[in-house]
């Protein structure tokens, strides 16, 4: 049956080839650039060439490494998938596909056919780009859609291949799994690379092989269904009626007359012999057709209703060895629907319908579970709490975080950023070694994430009583206004010592022979108890701009009678 059906499909292709198939049948032997192919690859080329799906770019050259455009691919796809092509259509739903286009006009009906089949919607809502290239990832996508495996592709884990665009990774993964296409020698798929005619032929051959298997499987299922219906509807054989012979009646016995005896009464004649009634026949019981056992209906690990995005759902059946087929687009699942291979991910509102099947058993009832993606509908995890409130703590204080929601995990940050489930996982108390802000959330599957906890801890640095005191010194010298300079000390000053003008000596840094100059007046504490304003009078006014001034101080005390470190150049200033 399988060989007969493959031959029939191939024959049908040959009858619907149009311009490509009108030439005399060729083979790989007719093209010089195919002579070095291995025998297995030649067989694939021969099958596609003899069917008229492909022809050479010239009489003797196939064009093995040449690219095929989108118009040419449309015709190939329509042929290998046996699509219904209306040769009379001459107006396209795409604005850039014209029947009078000398290069690609022939492909118009094929383009409309693959659009109707859902293989492609064009490069935009009204453009097909018939002269454009077909990339390897586009080719994989077209084949998967042509085989009606879109739903299966969407549930297939995507390839981890940076050469494939994100949108195509699941399609490429399924194409590789079904052996429609293979990776390159470097182990990568090369999704954005234009597909050459060699790849189009070999992958078209593999896609055609899968398509034939699908048709055969569909025919087998229809035949099984028909046979089952015939068994159910088989008429009950009627038992022929039992013919009962009529009862045998003995003729009455004639008693000859007896002479009357005067002393005795007359003797009556003997009555007729009674007849046995006919034996009733047993009713005929019709044969009861065998009742097939039914596969157990699939069940979902999560009941329908509101779920959070990216929730995973597991399907299973209680019948050992049964396989599950499912849909998520609202259609009724059959044995040709995508086969369940792993957990389904709920990214948007969806209804999962599934059946379980097994040879020799009736298909299960249909399971239908609807999921609504909604974070608001879920219970929220309790916000984490800390055993030590925020504030000032000593070094290496340990902070313990907990959540009142059982089974919740806590994630936190210490750099001020907002925590997510990708942040640090809390698994041990947090040691405080510096000023820090801790932010934390608690999360749990099928729950909303908790509100964020924010804790600010300041380290209490205790002074060492045995540490030497910092020397009393000048920490700043600045020009305030006119001829006044302000000196800032690192501690509050003793007013009497700081108010003595002879304790301050100014010099021009470039005139080492100049006699030091004392300020005319001193104003202590006018702008803080650790500041002194010094009026240098005319001496400062006569200095040129950019003159570097050195200040030396001695005899000034702090409040604890510590004297300032004496030395030349306690401070320095460049006159503005």
C-alpha positions as CSV (number, residue, x, y, z in Angstrom):
1,X,0.0,0.0,0.0
2,X,2.8,2.5,1.0
3,X,4.7,2.0,-2.3
4,X,1.5,2.2,-4.3
5,X,0.5,5.5,-2.6
6,X,3.9,7.1,-3.0
7,X,3.8,6.2,-6.7
8,X,0.3,7.6,-7.0
9,X,1.3,10.9,-5.4
10,X,4.3,11.2,-7.6
11,X,2.2,10.5,-10.7
12,X,-0.3,13.1,-9.7
13,X,2.6,15.6,-9.4
14,X,3.7,14.8,-12.9
15,X,0.2,15.5,-14.2
16,X,0.0,18.9,-12.6
17,X,3.4,20.3,-13.4
18,X,2.6,23.0,-16.0
19,X,5.5,24.6,-17.7
20,X,8.2,23.0,-15.6
21,X,7.0,19.5,-16.4
22,X,6.2,19.9,-20.0
23,X,9.7,19.0,-21.2
24,X,11.0,15.5,-21.7
25,X,11.8,13.7,-18.5
26,X,15.4,14.2,-17.3
27,X,17.6,12.8,-14.6
28,X,20.8,13.7,-12.8
29,X,22.8,12.1,-15.6
30,X,21.7,15.0,-17.9
31,X,23.5,17.7,-15.8
32,X,27.2,18.0,-15.6
33,X,27.3,19.6,-12.2
34,X,25.5,16.6,-10.6
35,X,27.8,13.9,-11.8
36,X,29.9,13.9,-8.6
37,X,27.0,13.5,-6.2
38,X,26.9,10.3,-4.1
39,X,24.3,7.6,-5.1
40,X,21.9,8.5,-2.3
41,X,21.8,12.2,-3.2
42,X,21.5,11.4,-6.9
43,X,18.4,9.3,-6.1
44,X,16.8,12.3,-4.4
45,X,17.6,14.6,-7.3
46,X,16.3,12.0,-9.8
47,X,13.0,11.7,-7.9
48,X,12.5,15.5,-7.8
49,X,13.7,16.1,-11.4
50,X,11.6,13.2,-12.9
51,X,8.5,14.5,-11.0
52,X,9.0,17.9,-12.6
53,X,9.4,19.7,-9.4
54,X,12.9,20.9,-10.4
55,X,14.6,21.5,-13.7
56,X,18.0,22.8,-14.6
57,X,19.1,26.4,-15.3
58,X,20.1,25.2,-18.7
59,X,20.0,22.0,-20.7
60,X,23.2,20.7,-19.2
61,X,23.5,22.6,-15.9
62,X,21.4,22.2,-12.9
63,X,22.7,25.2,-10.9
64,X,23.6,23.3,-7.8
65,X,24.9,26.3,-5.8
66,X,22.6,28.9,-7.3
67,X,19.9,30.5,-5.1
68,X,16.2,30.0,-5.7
69,X,13.9,33.0,-5.3
70,X,10.6,33.1,-3.4
71,X,8.5,32.7,-6.6
72,X,10.3,29.5,-7.6
73,X,9.9,28.2,-4.1
74,X,6.2,28.9,-4.1
75,X,5.8,26.5,-7.1
76,X,8.0,23.8,-5.5
77,X,6.0,24.0,-2.2
78,X,2.6,23.8,-4.0
79,X,3.8,20.7,-5.9
80,X,5.3,18.7,-3.1
81,X,2.4,19.3,-0.7
82,X,-0.2,18.6,-3.4
83,X,-2.0,21.9,-2.9
84,X,-5.0,22.9,-5.0
85,X,-3.7,25.4,-7.6
86,X,-6.2,27.5,-9.6
87,X,-4.4,28.1,-12.9
88,X,-7.1,30.5,-14.0
89,X,-6.5,33.1,-11.3
90,X,-4.6,36.1,-12.7
91,X,-5.0,38.7,-9.9
92,X,-2.9,38.3,-6.7
93,X,-3.7,39.3,-3.2
94,X,-0.1,40.7,-3.1
95,X,0.5,44.1,-4.7
96,X,3.9,43.1,-6.0
97,X,2.8,39.9,-7.7
98,X,1.7,40.5,-11.3
99,X,0.5,38.0,-13.9
100,X,2.3,40.0,-16.7
101,X,5.7,39.9,-14.8
102,X,8.0,38.2,-17.4
103,X,10.3,36.8,-14.7
104,X,7.9,35.6,-12.0
105,X,4.3,36.0,-13.3
106,X,4.0,32.2,-13.9
107,X,4.1,31.7,-10.1
108,X,1.0,33.8,-9.3
109,X,-1.4,30.8,-8.8
110,X,1.2,28.9,-6.8
111,X,1.8,31.9,-4.5
112,X,-1.9,32.2,-3.9
113,X,-2.0,28.5,-3.2
114,X,0.7,28.5,-0.5
115,X,-0.8,31.6,1.1
116,X,-4.2,29.8,1.3
117,X,-2.5,26.8,2.9
118,X,-1.0,29.0,5.6
119,X,2.6,28.3,4.5
120,X,3.4,32.1,4.3
121,X,1.7,35.4,4.5
122,X,4.3,37.3,2.5
123,X,6.9,39.7,3.8
124,X,4.1,42.2,4.8
125,X,0.3,42.3,4.6
126,X,0.3,43.2,0.8
127,X,3.8,42.2,-0.4
128,X,5.3,38.8,-1.3
129,X,8.7,39.9,-2.8
130,X,8.7,37.1,-5.5
131,X,12.2,37.9,-6.6
132,X,13.6,37.9,-3.0
133,X,15.9,35.2,-1.6
134,X,14.8,32.3,0.6
135,X,16.9,31.9,3.7
136,X,17.6,28.6,5.4
137,X,15.4,29.5,8.4
138,X,12.6,30.7,6.1
139,X,12.8,27.4,4.2
140,X,12.6,25.4,7.5
141,X,9.6,27.5,8.5
142,X,7.8,27.0,5.2
143,X,8.3,23.3,5.3
144,X,7.0,22.9,8.9
145,X,3.9,25.0,8.1
146,X,3.4,23.1,4.8
147,X,3.3,19.8,6.9
148,X,0.7,21.4,9.2
149,X,3.2,21.2,12.1
150,X,3.0,24.8,13.3
151,X,1.4,23.9,16.6
152,X,4.0,21.2,17.2
153,X,6.8,23.7,16.4
154,X,5.5,26.2,18.9
155,X,5.8,23.6,21.7
156,X,9.3,22.4,20.5
157,X,12.2,23.8,22.6
158,X,14.1,26.3,20.4
159,X,17.6,25.7,19.2
160,X,20.4,27.4,21.1
161,X,22.0,28.7,17.9
162,X,23.0,32.4,17.5
163,X,23.0,32.0,13.7
164,X,19.2,31.6,13.8
165,X,16.8,34.5,14.4
166,X,14.7,34.3,17.6
167,X,11.4,34.0,15.7
168,X,12.6,30.9,13.8
169,X,14.4,28.9,16.5
170,X,11.4,26.6,17.3
171,X,10.7,26.0,13.6
172,X,14.4,25.2,12.9
173,X,14.4,22.9,16.0
174,X,11.5,20.8,14.6
175,X,12.9,20.8,11.1
176,X,16.1,19.3,12.4
177,X,14.2,16.8,14.6
178,X,12.2,15.6,11.6
179,X,15.4,15.5,9.5
180,X,14.1,17.8,6.9
181,X,17.3,19.8,7.1
182,X,20.7,19.4,8.9
183,X,23.3,21.7,10.5
184,X,26.4,22.8,8.7
185,X,29.8,21.3,9.1
186,X,30.6,23.8,11.9
187,X,27.6,22.6,13.9
188,X,25.6,25.8,13.3
189,X,22.4,26.0,11.2
190,X,23.2,29.3,9.5
191,X,19.6,30.5,9.5
192,X,20.0,33.8,7.7
193,X,22.2,32.4,4.9
194,X,20.3,32.2,1.5
195,X,19.3,28.6,0.6
196,X,20.8,27.2,-2.6
197,X,19.2,24.9,-5.0
198,X,21.0,21.8,-3.7
199,X,19.5,22.4,-0.2
200,X,16.1,23.1,-1.7
201,X,16.1,19.8,-3.6
202,X,17.3,17.6,-0.7
203,X,15.0,19.3,1.9
204,X,12.1,19.2,-0.5
205,X,12.6,15.5,-0.9
206,X,12.6,14.9,2.9
207,X,9.5,17.1,3.3
208,X,7.8,15.2,0.5
209,X,8.6,11.9,2.3
210,X,7.1,13.2,5.6
211,X,4.0,14.4,3.7
212,X,3.5,11.0,2.1
213,X,3.7,9.4,5.6
214,X,1.1,11.8,6.8
215,X,-1.3,10.9,4.0
216,X,-0.7,7.2,4.6
217,X,-1.4,7.6,8.3
218,X,-4.6,9.6,7.6
219,X,-5.8,6.9,5.2
220,X,-5.0,4.2,7.7
221,X,-7.0,5.9,10.4
222,X,-9.9,6.4,8.1
223,X,-9.8,2.8,7.1
224,X,-9.8,1.7,10.8
225,X,-12.7,4.0,11.5
226,X,-14.6,2.6,8.5
227,X,-14.0,-1.0,9.7
228,X,-15.1,-0.1,13.2
229,X,-18.3,1.4,11.9
230,X,-19.0,-1.6,9.7
231,X,-18.5,-3.9,12.7
232,X,-20.9,-1.8,14.8
233,X,-23.5,-1.6,12.0
234,X,-23.3,-5.3,10.9
235,X,-26.9,-6.7,10.6
236,X,-27.9,-9.4,13.0
237,X,-28.4,-12.8,11.2
238,X,-32.1,-13.9,11.4
239,X,-32.7,-17.5,12.4
240,X,-35.0,-19.3,10.0
241,X,-38.4,-20.1,11.5
242,X,-38.8,-23.6,13.0
243,X,-41.4,-25.5,11.0
244,X,-43.8,-27.3,13.3
245,X,-45.7,-30.3,11.9
246,X,-49.4,-30.2,12.4
247,X,-50.8,-32.4,15.2
248,X,-51.6,-35.9,14.2
249,X,-55.3,-36.7,15.1
250,X,-56.3,-40.3,15.4
251,X,-59.5,-41.1,13.7
252,X,-62.3,-41.8,16.2
253,X,-62.7,-45.5,17.1
254,X,-66.1,-46.8,16.0
255,X,-67.5,-49.2,18.5
256,X,-69.9,-51.6,17.0
257,X,-73.3,-51.5,18.5
258,X,-74.0,-53.9,21.3
259,X,-77.3,-55.4,21.6
260,X,-79.2,-53.8,24.3
261,X,-79.2,-55.5,27.5
262,X,-82.3,-54.6,29.3
263,X,-80.8,-54.6,32.7
264,X,-77.7,-52.4,31.7
265,X,-77.5,-48.8,30.4
266,X,-76.2,-48.1,27.0
267,X,-72.3,-47.8,26.9
268,X,-71.1,-44.4,25.3
269,X,-68.6,-44.2,22.5
270,X,-64.9,-43.7,23.6
271,X,-63.7,-40.0,23.4
272,X,-61.1,-38.9,20.8
273,X,-57.3,-39.1,21.8
274,X,-56.1,-35.7,23.0
275,X,-53.4,-33.9,20.9
276,X,-50.2,-32.6,22.5
277,X,-49.7,-28.8,21.9
278,X,-46.7,-27.7,19.7
279,X,-43.4,-27.1,21.6
280,X,-42.5,-23.4,21.6
281,X,-39.1,-22.4,20.0
282,X,-36.4,-20.5,22.0
283,X,-35.9,-16.9,20.9
284,X,-32.7,-16.3,18.8
285,X,-30.2,-14.0,20.6
286,X,-28.2,-11.8,18.1
287,X,-24.4,-11.9,18.4
288,X,-22.9,-9.0,20.4
289,X,-20.0,-7.2,18.7
290,X,-16.8,-7.1,20.8
291,X,-16.6,-3.9,22.9
292,X,-13.1,-2.2,22.7
293,X,-11.5,-0.8,25.8
294,X,-11.1,3.0,25.7
295,X,-7.9,4.9,26.5
296,X,-8.1,6.9,29.7
297,X,-8.6,10.6,29.0
298,X,-5.6,12.8,29.6
299,X,-5.3,15.0,32.6
300,X,-3.4,18.3,33.2
301,X,-1.1,18.9,36.1
302,X,-2.7,22.4,36.6
303,X,-6.5,22.8,36.6
304,X,-7.9,25.5,34.2
305,X,-8.3,29.1,35.4
306,X,-6.0,32.0,36.1
307,X,-2.2,31.3,35.9
308,X,0.8,33.5,35.9
309,X,2.8,34.0,32.6
310,X,5.2,31.1,31.7
311,X,3.3,28.6,33.8
312,X,4.2,25.1,32.7
313,X,1.5,22.4,32.3
314,X,2.2,18.6,32.2
315,X,-0.2,16.2,30.5
316,X,-0.5,12.5,31.3
317,X,-2.9,9.5,30.9
318,X,-3.5,6.5,33.1
319,X,-3.3,4.1,30.2
320,X,0.3,2.8,30.0
321,X,1.9,3.1,26.5
322,X,-0.7,5.6,25.2
323,X,0.4,8.7,23.4
324,X,-1.2,12.1,23.7
325,X,-2.0,14.5,20.9
326,X,-3.2,18.1,21.6
327,X,-4.1,21.5,20.2
328,X,-4.0,25.0,21.6
329,X,-5.9,26.8,18.8
330,X,-9.4,25.7,19.6
331,X,-9.5,22.9,17.0
332,X,-10.5,19.3,17.9
333,X,-7.4,17.1,18.5
334,X,-6.9,14.0,16.4
335,X,-4.1,11.5,15.9
336,X,-2.6,13.9,13.4
337,X,-2.4,16.7,15.9
338,X,1.0,17.6,17.5
339,X,2.2,14.8,19.8
340,X,2.8,15.8,23.4
341,X,6.5,15.5,24.2
342,X,7.0,17.7,27.2
343,X,5.6,20.4,29.4
344,X,3.5,23.1,27.7
345,X,4.3,26.7,28.5
346,X,1.3,29.1,28.9
347,X,2.4,32.5,27.6
348,X,-1.1,33.9,26.7
349,X,-4.8,32.9,27.2
350,X,-5.2,29.5,25.7
351,X,-7.3,26.3,25.7
352,X,-5.5,23.0,25.7
353,X,-7.5,20.1,24.2
354,X,-6.0,16.6,24.1
355,X,-6.8,13.0,23.5
356,X,-4.8,9.8,24.3
357,X,-4.6,7.1,21.7
358,X,-3.2,3.5,21.5
359,X,-3.4,0.9,18.8
360,X,-6.3,-1.6,19.3
361,X,-8.1,0.7,21.7
362,X,-10.7,3.4,21.3
363,X,-9.4,7.0,21.4
364,X,-10.0,8.6,24.8
365,X,-12.5,11.4,25.4
366,X,-11.3,14.9,24.8
367,X,-9.8,16.8,27.7
368,X,-10.3,20.5,27.5
369,X,-8.6,22.9,29.9
370,X,-8.7,26.7,29.5
371,X,-6.0,29.0,31.0
372,X,-6.2,32.7,31.6
373,X,-2.9,34.6,32.1
374,X,-3.5,37.0,34.9
375,X,-1.1,38.0,37.7
376,X,-3.9,39.9,39.6
377,X,-6.0,36.8,40.0
378,X,-3.3,35.0,42.1
379,X,-2.6,35.1,45.8
380,X,0.3,37.3,46.7
381,X,3.4,36.0,48.6
382,X,3.9,37.6,52.0
383,X,6.6,40.3,51.9
384,X,9.8,39.3,53.6
385,X,10.6,40.5,57.1
386,X,13.9,41.0,58.9
387,X,14.7,39.9,62.5
388,X,16.6,43.2,63.0
389,X,15.0,46.5,62.0
390,X,16.8,48.9,59.8
391,X,19.0,51.5,61.4
392,X,22.5,51.6,63.0
393,X,24.1,48.3,63.7
394,X,27.5,47.1,64.7
395,X,29.9,45.5,62.2
396,X,29.2,41.9,61.2
397,X,25.6,42.0,62.5
398,X,23.7,39.1,60.9
399,X,20.3,39.9,59.3
400,X,17.8,37.0,58.9
401,X,15.0,37.3,56.3
402,X,11.8,35.2,56.3
403,X,8.4,35.1,54.6
404,X,5.1,34.0,56.1
405,X,4.3,32.2,52.9
406,X,5.4,28.6,53.2
407,X,7.6,27.4,50.4
408,X,8.4,30.9,49.2
409,X,12.0,31.7,48.0
410,X,13.6,35.1,48.9
411,X,15.8,37.0,46.4
412,X,17.7,40.2,47.4
413,X,20.1,42.9,46.3
414,X,22.6,45.0,48.2
415,X,23.5,47.5,45.5
416,X,20.2,49.5,45.5
417,X,18.8,47.7,42.4
418,X,15.3,46.2,42.4
419,X,15.4,42.5,43.1
420,X,13.9,39.8,40.7
421,X,14.0,36.0,40.6
422,X,17.4,36.4,38.9
423,X,18.9,38.2,41.9
424,X,20.8,36.6,44.7
425,X,18.9,33.8,46.4
426,X,18.7,34.2,50.2
427,X,20.0,31.0,51.8
428,X,21.9,32.3,54.9
429,X,21.9,35.3,57.2
430,X,23.4,38.5,55.6
431,X,26.5,39.9,57.4
432,X,26.6,43.8,57.6
433,X,30.2,45.0,57.1
434,X,29.5,48.4,55.7
435,X,26.6,50.9,55.2
436,X,24.2,49.1,52.9
437,X,20.6,49.1,51.5
438,X,19.0,45.6,51.3
439,X,16.0,45.1,49.0
440,X,14.2,41.8,49.0
441,X,11.1,40.0,47.5
442,X,9.6,36.6,48.1
443,X,8.4,34.5,45.2
444,X,6.5,31.2,44.7
445,X,5.1,29.4,41.7
446,X,1.4,30.1,41.1
447,X,1.6,33.2,43.4
448,X,2.1,36.9,42.7
449,X,5.6,38.1,43.8
450,X,5.5,39.8,47.2
451,X,5.9,43.5,47.7
452,X,9.5,44.7,48.1
453,X,11.2,45.0,51.5
454,X,13.7,47.9,51.8
455,X,16.1,48.0,54.7
456,X,18.9,50.7,55.3
457,X,21.6,49.7,57.7
458,X,24.3,52.2,58.9
459,X,27.5,50.8,60.4
460,X,28.2,52.1,63.9
461,X,32.0,52.6,63.9
462,X,33.2,52.8,67.5
463,X,36.3,55.0,68.1
464,X,39.3,53.2,69.6
465,X,40.0,55.0,72.9
466,X,43.6,54.1,72.6
467,X,44.0,55.5,69.2
468,X,46.2,58.6,69.0
469,X,44.3,61.9,68.5
470,X,44.7,63.6,65.2
471,X,47.1,66.5,65.2
472,X,45.7,70.0,65.5
473,X,46.3,71.6,62.0
474,X,45.1,73.9,59.2
475,X,42.8,72.3,56.7
476,X,41.9,75.3,54.5
477,X,42.9,78.8,53.4
478,X,40.7,80.8,51.1
479,X,40.1,84.4,49.9
480,X,36.8,85.7,51.2
481,X,36.6,89.4,50.1
482,X,38.8,92.4,49.5
483,X,42.0,91.8,51.5
484,X,40.5,89.2,53.9
485,X,41.6,85.5,53.9
486,X,39.9,82.8,56.0
487,X,41.8,80.0,57.8
488,X,39.9,76.8,58.7
489,X,41.3,74.4,61.4
490,X,40.4,70.8,61.9
491,X,39.1,71.5,65.5
492,X,37.5,74.4,67.4
493,X,40.1,77.0,68.4
494,X,41.0,78.8,71.6
495,X,39.8,82.3,71.0
496,X,42.6,84.1,72.9
497,X,45.5,82.3,71.2
498,X,43.8,82.4,67.8
499,X,43.1,86.2,68.1
500,X,46.8,87.1,68.3
501,X,48.0,88.6,65.0
502,X,51.7,87.8,65.7
503,X,50.8,84.1,65.5
504,X,50.2,84.4,61.7
505,X,53.0,85.1,59.2
506,X,52.5,85.6,55.4
507,X,55.2,85.7,52.7
508,X,55.4,85.9,49.0
509,X,56.5,82.4,48.1
510,X,58.8,83.7,45.4
511,X,60.6,86.3,47.6
512,X,62.5,84.3,50.1
513,X,64.2,87.4,51.5
514,X,61.0,89.3,52.3
515,X,60.2,89.9,55.9
516,X,57.1,88.0,57.0
517,X,53.9,90.0,57.2
518,X,51.4,89.8,60.1
519,X,47.7,90.5,59.5
520,X,46.3,93.9,60.5
521,X,43.3,92.4,62.3
522,X,42.0,88.9,63.3
523,X,38.3,87.9,63.6
524,X,37.8,84.6,65.4
525,X,34.7,82.4,64.9
526,X,32.8,84.8,62.7
527,X,31.9,81.8,60.4
528,X,32.4,78.9,62.7
529,X,34.2,78.1,65.9
530,X,37.0,76.5,63.9
531,X,37.6,79.5,61.6
532,X,39.6,82.7,61.7
533,X,39.3,85.7,59.3
534,X,42.6,87.6,58.7
535,X,42.7,91.1,57.2
536,X,46.1,91.6,55.3
537,X,45.4,95.2,54.4
538,X,47.5,97.0,51.8
539,X,50.2,94.3,51.7
540,X,47.7,91.9,50.1
541,X,46.3,94.6,47.8
542,X,49.7,95.4,46.3
543,X,50.4,91.7,45.4
544,X,50.0,90.8,41.7
545,X,47.4,88.3,40.6
546,X,48.6,84.7,40.6
547,X,51.1,85.4,43.4
548,X,51.6,82.4,45.6
549,X,51.2,83.2,49.3
550,X,52.6,81.0,52.1
551,X,51.0,81.1,55.6
552,X,52.9,79.9,58.7
553,X,51.1,79.6,62.1
554,X,52.4,79.1,65.6
555,X,51.0,79.5,69.1
556,X,47.4,78.8,68.2
557,X,45.7,76.3,70.6
558,X,42.5,74.2,70.3
559,X,40.0,73.9,73.2
560,X,42.1,71.2,74.8
561,X,45.2,73.4,74.7
562,X,46.8,71.4,72.0
563,X,49.1,73.7,70.0
564,X,49.0,73.7,66.2
565,X,51.9,72.0,64.5
566,X,54.3,74.8,63.7
567,X,56.1,75.0,60.5
568,X,56.5,77.1,57.4
569,X,53.9,76.8,54.8
570,X,51.1,75.5,57.0
571,X,48.8,76.7,54.2
572,X,49.3,78.1,50.7
573,X,47.1,80.2,48.5
574,X,47.3,81.7,45.0
575,X,45.9,85.2,44.8
576,X,43.0,85.3,42.3
